[in-house]
Amino acid sequence: PPNAEGIIRGHDFGQYRSYYGGYHTGEDWWGPDGRSLGLQVHSIGHGTVTYAAPRGWGTDGGTVVVEHVLADSDT
């Protein structure tokens, strides 16, 4: 983000999450005090938002999924 002061990475891609029974398929970024409500979300590159929900999945906070097309046309 343009101003990442106070923003920290919470959960990494590929971490096993026992309460989901699988591997984490994204990265979680948290704002000050572990909260991110109201903070802007910036994509790493051009893409299509395929899912967005302010409440996320289950007990998670907001969730945004962006599909990117890579140089070799893979997604």
MOPAC internal coordinates of N, CA, C and O (Angstrom, degrees):
PM7 1SCF
backbone

  N    0.0000 0     0.00 0     0.00 0    0    0    0
  C    1.4584 1     0.00 0     0.00 0    1    0    0
  C    1.5255 1   110.79 1     0.00 0    2    1    0
  O    1.2310 1   120.35 1   -25.84 1    3    2    1
  N    1.3021 1   116.94 1   154.16 1    3    2    1
  C    1.4644 1   119.83 1   179.60 1    5    3    2
  C    1.5198 1   112.98 1   -56.55 1    6    5    3
  O    1.2310 1   120.12 1   141.09 1    7    6    5
  N    1.3245 1   117.37 1   -38.91 1    7    6    5
  C    1.4591 1   121.26 1   177.84 1    9    7    6
  C    1.5238 1   107.33 1  -124.50 1   10    9    7
  O    1.2310 1   120.58 1   -84.75 1   11   10    9
  N    1.3192 1   116.50 1    95.25 1   11   10    9
  C    1.4622 1   120.67 1  -175.23 1   13   11   10
  C    1.5223 1   112.85 1   -97.19 1   14   13   11
  O    1.2310 1   120.32 1  -165.18 1   15   14   13
  N    1.3194 1   116.98 1    14.82 1   15   14   13
  C    1.4583 1   119.79 1  -179.34 1   17   15   14
  C    1.5249 1   110.25 1   -58.63 1   18   17   15
  O    1.2310 1   120.66 1   -54.37 1   19   18   17
  N    1.3056 1   116.35 1   125.63 1   19   18   17
  C    1.4535 1   121.31 1   178.11 1   21   19   18
  C    1.5193 1   114.43 1    84.30 1   22   21   19
  O    1.2310 1   119.45 1   176.15 1   23   22   21
  N    1.3338 1   118.66 1    -3.85 1   23   22   21
  C    1.4620 1   122.03 1  -179.39 1   25   23   22
  C    1.5314 1   108.52 1   -88.04 1   26   25   23
  O    1.2310 1   120.22 1   -47.64 1   27   26   25
  N    1.3271 1   117.18 1   132.36 1   27   26   25
  C    1.4616 1   121.14 1   179.26 1   29   27   26
  C    1.5266 1   109.98 1  -129.11 1   30   29   27
  O    1.2310 1   120.87 1   -27.30 1   31   30   29
  N    1.3286 1   115.95 1   152.70 1   31   30   29
  C    1.4612 1   120.00 1   176.16 1   33   31   30
  C    1.5181 1   107.73 1   -81.60 1   34   33   31
  O    1.2310 1   120.84 1   -52.76 1   35   34   33
  N    1.3210 1   115.99 1   127.24 1   35   34   33
  C    1.4540 1   120.85 1  -178.05 1   37   35   34
  C    1.5123 1   112.90 1   -90.13 1   38   37   35
  O    1.2310 1   119.93 1   114.28 1   39   38   37
  N    1.3207 1   117.73 1   -65.72 1   39   38   37
  C    1.4610 1   122.46 1   179.76 1   41   39   38
  C    1.5202 1   108.75 1  -120.79 1   42   41   39
  O    1.2310 1   120.92 1   -41.62 1   43   42   41
  N    1.3197 1   115.85 1   138.38 1   43   42   41
  C    1.4576 1   121.54 1  -178.94 1   45   43   42
  C    1.5245 1   112.26 1   -88.25 1   46   45   43
  O    1.2310 1   121.27 1   -21.81 1   47   46   45
  N    1.3224 1   115.18 1   158.19 1   47   46   45
  C    1.4552 1   122.43 1   172.23 1   49   47   46
  C    1.5320 1   108.79 1   -62.19 1   50   49   47
  O    1.2310 1   120.55 1   -43.29 1   51   50   49
  N    1.3265 1   116.55 1   136.71 1   51   50   49
  C    1.4593 1   121.01 1   174.94 1   53   51   50
  C    1.5166 1   115.99 1    85.78 1   54   53   51
  O    1.2310 1   119.60 1   177.64 1   55   54   53
  N    1.3404 1   118.37 1    -2.36 1   55   54   53
  C    1.4708 1   120.22 1   176.77 1   57   55   54
  C    1.5257 1   108.97 1   -70.28 1   58   57   55
  O    1.2310 1   120.38 1   -41.59 1   59   58   57
  N    1.3252 1   116.88 1   138.41 1   59   58   57
  C    1.4601 1   120.11 1   174.66 1   61   59   58
  C    1.5220 1   108.61 1   -74.10 1   62   61   59
  O    1.2310 1   120.25 1   -50.79 1   63   62   61
  N    1.3143 1   117.13 1   129.21 1   63   62   61
  C    1.4649 1   122.72 1  -179.64 1   65   63   62
  C    1.5261 1   107.92 1  -117.34 1   66   65   63
  O    1.2310 1   120.14 1   -76.53 1   67   66   65
  N    1.3130 1   117.33 1   103.47 1   67   66   65
  C    1.4642 1   121.64 1  -174.77 1   69   67   66
  C    1.5253 1   112.49 1   -59.77 1   70   69   67
  O    1.2310 1   119.89 1   144.46 1   71   70   69
  N    1.3306 1   117.82 1   -35.54 1   71   70   69
  C    1.4625 1   118.60 1  -178.14 1   73   71   70
  C    1.5179 1   112.65 1   -72.89 1   74   73   71
  O    1.2310 1   119.42 1   167.81 1   75   74   73
  N    1.3349 1   118.72 1   -12.19 1   75   74   73
  C    1.4684 1   122.35 1   171.90 1   77   75   74
  C    1.5241 1   110.54 1  -101.16 1   78   77   75
  O    1.2310 1   120.55 1   163.36 1   79   78   77
  N    1.3334 1   116.56 1   -16.64 1   79   78   77
  C    1.4527 1   120.31 1  -176.80 1   81   79   78
  C    1.5197 1   112.61 1    70.21 1   82   81   79
  O    1.2310 1   120.58 1  -151.01 1   83   82   81
  N    1.3246 1   116.51 1    28.99 1   83   82   81
  C    1.4607 1   119.73 1  -179.16 1   85   83   82
  C    1.5146 1   111.14 1  -167.97 1   86   85   83
  O    1.2310 1   121.65 1    11.58 1   87   86   85
  N    1.3197 1   114.44 1  -168.42 1   87   86   85
  C    1.4577 1   120.92 1  -176.35 1   89   87   86
  C    1.5243 1   111.39 1   -96.16 1   90   89   87
  O    1.2310 1   120.89 1   -34.63 1   91   90   89
  N    1.2955 1   115.91 1   145.37 1   91   90   89
  C    1.4630 1   122.87 1  -179.38 1   93   91   90
  C    1.5246 1   109.20 1   -70.99 1   94   93   91
  O    1.2310 1   120.21 1   -53.09 1   95   94   93
  N    1.3217 1   117.21 1   126.91 1   95   94   93
  C    1.4649 1   121.09 1  -173.59 1   97   95   94
  C    1.5190 1   113.52 1  -101.36 1   98   97   95
  O    1.2310 1   120.29 1  -163.50 1   99   98   97
  N    1.3060 1   117.05 1    16.50 1   99   98   97
  C    1.4656 1   120.54 1   178.84 1  101   99   98
  C    1.5147 1   110.16 1  -154.41 1  102  101   99
  O    1.2310 1   121.13 1    13.75 1  103  102  101
  N    1.3147 1   115.44 1  -166.25 1  103  102  101
  C    1.4620 1   122.04 1   173.98 1  105  103  102
  C    1.5165 1   107.93 1  -121.28 1  106  105  103
  O    1.2310 1   120.72 1   -40.04 1  107  106  105
  N    1.3049 1   116.23 1   139.96 1  107  106  105
  C    1.4600 1   121.11 1   175.78 1  109  107  106
  C    1.5213 1   108.17 1  -105.39 1  110  109  107
  O    1.2310 1   121.04 1   -47.67 1  111  110  109
  N    1.3134 1   115.62 1   132.33 1  111  110  109
  C    1.4651 1   122.04 1   177.34 1  113  111  110
  C    1.5151 1   107.59 1  -121.68 1  114  113  111
  O    1.2310 1   120.88 1   -47.92 1  115  114  113
  N    1.3132 1   115.92 1   132.08 1  115  114  113
  C    1.4551 1   121.32 1  -176.08 1  117  115  114
  C    1.5150 1   110.60 1  -115.76 1  118  117  115
  O    1.2310 1   121.80 1   -34.33 1  119  118  117
  N    1.3141 1   114.15 1   145.67 1  119  118  117
  C    1.4523 1   120.54 1   176.10 1  121  119  118
  C    1.5184 1   110.66 1   -85.18 1  122  121  119
  O    1.2310 1   120.89 1    10.81 1  123  122  121
  N    1.3201 1   115.91 1  -169.19 1  123  122  121
  C    1.4652 1   120.34 1   179.34 1  125  123  122
  C    1.5295 1   111.25 1   -54.21 1  126  125  123
  O    1.2310 1   120.66 1   -38.53 1  127  126  125
  N    1.3089 1   116.35 1   141.47 1  127  126  125
  C    1.4683 1   123.36 1   179.20 1  129  127  126
  C    1.5257 1   112.91 1    62.01 1  130  129  127
  O    1.2310 1   119.99 1  -157.22 1  131  130  129
  N    1.3457 1   117.62 1    22.78 1  131  130  129
  C    1.4555 1   120.81 1   178.62 1  133  131  130
  C    1.5094 1   114.39 1    77.21 1  134  133  131
  O    1.2310 1   120.20 1  -169.45 1  135  134  133
  N    1.3164 1   117.22 1    10.55 1  135  134  133
  C    1.4639 1   121.35 1  -178.42 1  137  135  134
  C    1.5186 1   109.59 1  -113.59 1  138  137  135
  O    1.2310 1   120.35 1   -30.36 1  139  138  137
  N    1.3108 1   116.94 1   149.64 1  139  138  137
  C    1.4600 1   120.51 1   177.77 1  141  139  138
  C    1.5241 1   112.43 1  -133.86 1  142  141  139
  O    1.2310 1   120.03 1  -174.42 1  143  142  141
  N    1.3259 1   117.54 1     5.58 1  143  142  141
  C    1.4511 1   121.76 1  -179.65 1  145  143  142
  C    1.5166 1   110.90 1   -56.24 1  146  145  143
  O    1.2310 1   120.50 1   -54.42 1  147  146  145
  N    1.3262 1   116.65 1   125.58 1  147  146  145
  C    1.4538 1   121.64 1   177.32 1  149  147  146
  C    1.5108 1   114.72 1    90.13 1  150  149  147
  O    1.2310 1   119.67 1   172.74 1  151  150  149
  N    1.3422 1   118.23 1    -7.26 1  151  150  149
  C    1.4541 1   120.34 1   178.83 1  153  151  150
  C    1.5247 1   110.03 1   -83.74 1  154  153  151
  O    1.2310 1   120.31 1   -34.29 1  155  154  153
  N    1.3292 1   117.02 1   145.71 1  155  154  153
  C    1.4581 1   121.59 1   178.35 1  157  155  154
  C    1.5180 1   110.24 1   -69.71 1  158  157  155
  O    1.2310 1   121.32 1   -30.31 1  159  158  157
  N    1.3347 1   115.07 1   149.69 1  159  158  157
  C    1.4595 1   122.29 1   175.58 1  161  159  158
  C    1.5155 1   107.45 1  -110.04 1  162  161  159
  O    1.2310 1   120.46 1   -48.21 1  163  162  161
  N    1.3449 1   116.73 1   131.79 1  163  162  161
  C    1.4623 1   121.83 1   178.88 1  165  163  162
  C    1.5180 1   108.80 1  -119.83 1  166  165  163
  O    1.2310 1   120.61 1   -48.54 1  167  166  165
  N    1.3255 1   116.43 1   131.46 1  167  166  165
  C    1.4578 1   121.29 1   177.40 1  169  167  166
  C    1.5255 1   110.12 1   -78.43 1  170  169  167
  O    1.2310 1   120.23 1   -26.00 1  171  170  169
  N    1.3303 1   117.16 1   154.00 1  171  170  169
  C    1.4621 1   120.72 1   177.58 1  173  171  170
  C    1.5232 1   112.10 1   -75.06 1  174  173  171
  O    1.2310 1   120.14 1   165.27 1  175  174  173
  N    1.3323 1   117.34 1   -14.73 1  175  174  173
  C    1.4625 1   121.06 1  -179.84 1  177  175  174
  C    1.5179 1   109.95 1  -172.39 1  178  177  175
  O    1.2310 1   120.90 1    -1.48 1  179  178  177
  N    1.3269 1   115.89 1   178.52 1  179  178  177
  C    1.4616 1   120.52 1   178.87 1  181  179  178
  C    1.5207 1   109.85 1   -60.34 1  182  181  179
  O    1.2310 1   120.81 1   -36.48 1  183  182  181
  N    1.3116 1   116.06 1   143.52 1  183  182  181
  C    1.4545 1   120.44 1   179.74 1  185  183  182
  C    1.5127 1   110.65 1  -177.23 1  186  185  183
  O    1.2310 1   121.10 1     2.69 1  187  186  185
  N    1.3149 1   115.49 1  -177.31 1  187  186  185
  C    1.4575 1   122.81 1  -179.76 1  189  187  186
  C    1.5209 1   108.91 1  -116.10 1  190  189  187
  O    1.2310 1   120.60 1   -51.78 1  191  190  189
  N    1.3204 1   116.45 1   128.22 1  191  190  189
  C    1.4653 1   120.56 1   175.37 1  193  191  190
  C    1.5255 1   106.97 1   -71.98 1  194  193  191
  O    1.2310 1   120.50 1   -62.41 1  195  194  193
  N    1.3286 1   116.65 1   117.59 1  195  194  193
  C    1.4635 1   121.00 1  -179.41 1  197  195  194
  C    1.5265 1   112.31 1  -101.55 1  198  197  195
  O    1.2310 1   120.30 1   166.12 1  199  198  197
  N    1.3365 1   117.03 1   -13.88 1  199  198  197
  C    1.4601 1   121.16 1   178.78 1  201  199  198
  C    1.5180 1   108.22 1  -159.87 1  202  201  199
  O    1.2310 1   120.68 1   -44.84 1  203  202  201
  N    1.3058 1   116.31 1   135.16 1  203  202  201
  C    1.4644 1   121.13 1   174.64 1  205  203  202
  C    1.5243 1   108.27 1  -149.66 1  206  205  203
  O    1.2310 1   120.86 1   -51.13 1  207  206  205
  N    1.3165 1   115.96 1   128.87 1  207  206  205
  C    1.4626 1   120.62 1   178.81 1  209  207  206
  C    1.5226 1   108.85 1  -149.09 1  210  209  207
  O    1.2310 1   120.33 1   -52.87 1  211  210  209
  N    1.3317 1   116.98 1   127.13 1  211  210  209
  C    1.4629 1   119.57 1  -178.90 1  213  211  210
  C    1.5268 1   113.19 1   -64.04 1  214  213  211
  O    1.2310 1   119.78 1   155.70 1  215  214  213
  N    1.3200 1   118.02 1   -24.30 1  215  214  213
  C    1.4697 1   120.33 1  -179.44 1  217  215  214
  C    1.5212 1   112.53 1   -98.40 1  218  217  215
  O    1.2310 1   119.64 1   169.48 1  219  218  217
  N    1.3107 1   118.28 1   -10.52 1  219  218  217
  C    1.4589 1   121.05 1   177.32 1  221  219  218
  C    1.5133 1   112.68 1    70.66 1  222  221  219
  O    1.2310 1   121.11 1    25.80 1  223  222  221
  N    1.3214 1   115.47 1  -154.20 1  223  222  221
  C    1.4629 1   122.36 1   179.94 1  225  223  222
  C    1.5118 1   109.19 1  -106.02 1  226  225  223
  O    1.2310 1   120.40 1   -50.41 1  227  226  225
  N    1.3049 1   116.84 1   129.59 1  227  226  225
  C    1.4642 1   120.05 1   176.55 1  229  227  226
  C    1.5079 1   112.17 1    59.57 1  230  229  227
  O    1.2310 1   120.61 1    58.94 1  231  230  229
  N    1.3186 1   116.44 1  -121.06 1  231  230  229
  C    1.4595 1   120.86 1  -176.79 1  233  231  230
  C    1.5228 1   112.83 1   -93.27 1  234  233  231
  O    1.2310 1   120.17 1  -177.80 1  235  234  233
  N    1.3379 1   117.29 1     2.20 1  235  234  233
  C    1.4622 1   120.14 1  -179.19 1  237  235  234
  C    1.5183 1   111.29 1   -71.81 1  238  237  235
  O    1.2310 1   121.49 1   -15.95 1  239  238  237
  N    1.3114 1   114.76 1   164.05 1  239  238  237
  C    1.4539 1   120.56 1   172.74 1  241  239  238
  C    1.5160 1   109.15 1   -79.94 1  242  241  239
  O    1.2310 1   120.33 1    24.55 1  243  242  241
  N    1.3196 1   116.97 1  -155.45 1  243  242  241
  C    1.4570 1   121.33 1  -178.44 1  245  243  242
  C    1.5182 1   112.69 1   -59.52 1  246  245  243
  O    1.2310 1   121.29 1   -32.47 1  247  246  245
  N    1.3291 1   115.14 1   147.53 1  247  246  245
  C    1.4597 1   121.37 1  -178.62 1  249  247  246
  C    1.5146 1   109.54 1  -131.40 1  250  249  247
  O    1.2310 1   120.77 1   -46.74 1  251  250  249
  N    1.3393 1   116.14 1   133.26 1  251  250  249
  C    1.4604 1   122.32 1   173.90 1  253  251  250
  C    1.5205 1   107.22 1  -131.06 1  254  253  251
  O    1.2310 1   120.37 1   -51.88 1  255  254  253
  N    1.3372 1   116.89 1   128.12 1  255  254  253
  C    1.4629 1   122.02 1   176.46 1  257  255  254
  C    1.5186 1   107.43 1  -114.86 1  258  257  255
  O    1.2310 1   120.55 1   -54.20 1  259  258  257
  N    1.3423 1   116.55 1   125.80 1  259  258  257
  C    1.4642 1   122.16 1  -179.98 1  261  259  258
  C    1.5215 1   108.49 1  -119.12 1  262  261  259
  O    1.2310 1   120.69 1   -52.69 1  263  262  261
  N    1.3338 1   116.29 1   127.31 1  263  262  261
  C    1.4668 1   121.15 1   175.67 1  265  263  262
  C    1.5173 1   108.53 1   -94.55 1  266  265  263
  O    1.2310 1   120.77 1   -52.08 1  267  266  265
  N    1.3279 1   116.14 1   127.92 1  267  266  265
  C    1.4598 1   122.40 1   179.64 1  269  267  266
  C    1.5180 1   109.20 1  -110.65 1  270  269  267
  O    1.2310 1   120.06 1   -38.15 1  271  270  269
  N    1.3389 1   117.49 1   141.85 1  271  270  269
  C    1.4589 1   121.79 1   173.12 1  273  271  270
  C    1.5249 1   106.96 1   -97.89 1  274  273  271
  O    1.2310 1   120.80 1   -58.29 1  275  274  273
  N    1.3318 1   116.07 1   121.71 1  275  274  273
  C    1.4544 1   121.57 1  -178.23 1  277  275  274
  C    1.5268 1   110.72 1   -82.05 1  278  277  275
  O    1.2310 1   120.41 1   -11.59 1  279  278  277
  N    1.3078 1   116.81 1   168.41 1  279  278  277
  C    1.4636 1   122.20 1  -177.25 1  281  279  278
  C    1.5253 1   112.38 1   -56.85 1  282  281  279
  O    1.2310 1   119.79 1   148.31 1  283  282  281
  N    1.3420 1   118.00 1   -31.69 1  283  282  281
  C    1.4702 1   120.39 1   179.93 1  285  283  282
  C    1.5295 1   112.07 1   -91.66 1  286  285  283
  O    1.2310 1   120.24 1  -163.89 1  287  286  285
  N    1.3332 1   117.15 1    16.11 1  287  286  285
  C    1.4719 1   126.32 1   177.69 1  289  287  286
  C    1.5208 1   114.02 1    74.33 1  290  289  287
  O    1.2310 1   119.40 1  -177.67 1  291  290  289
  N    1.3354 1   118.75 1     2.33 1  291  290  289
  C    1.4632 1   120.40 1   172.80 1  293  291  290
  C    1.5216 1   108.93 1   -71.78 1  294  293  291
  O    1.2310 1   120.70 1   -21.59 1  295  294  293
  N    1.3475 1   116.26 1   158.41 1  295  294  293
  C    1.4638 1   119.87 1   175.85 1  297  295  294
  C    1.5074 1   109.64 1  -117.00 1  298  297  295
  O    1.2310 1   120.10 1   180.00 1  299  298  297

